[in-house]
Amino acid sequence: MKMETTVEIQFTDQELQKIENLKSRYLKPDSVILEVLYLLQEKYGYISREGMKYAADLLGMTEEQVLGVVTFYSMFNTKPIGKYHLQVCTNVSCMLRGAYDLLKKLEAELKIKKGETTPDGLFTISEVECLGSCGTAPTIQINEDYYEDLNEEKLVQIISELKNK
Ligand code: FES
């Protein structure tokens, strides 16, 4: 299992300036919490407790308030994830079109359970809420890309291609 290591969280002067510019557009500094969290995740790969504390200090929020935002949105990761983040939608449309079979197939194929990362650090499986692509269900998001109208065969092919990239 991949261990979390403590990394010192620090935005560059340029990143801090960007946040300050955004803050100046709003009455309340915490209005830019999502931008701060996106930046933390882009920079460190996930949002650690240290990252949440950093965001809280930066925006005058409590750590609990930041934790509430981080855990509300499925796009934020609170622990290190694999190179490919397989986000399986199991909401109604996808569920009716076989999302749980796809999830089981992924778990069997990669020999991990949802919420886990393969030992080589390549894949993490997550179960997520509606991805807004119900018309082409079942849908899986892999990093920033959507894979739609999937079946087990297509999924295995996609995983195989990613392994060989
Ligand atoms: S239910 Fe899966 S994308 Fe909407």
Residues whose N, C-alpha, C, O or C-beta is under 5 A from the ligand:
A	BS01	FES	C89 N91 V92 S93 C94 C130 L131 G132 S133 C134 A137 T139
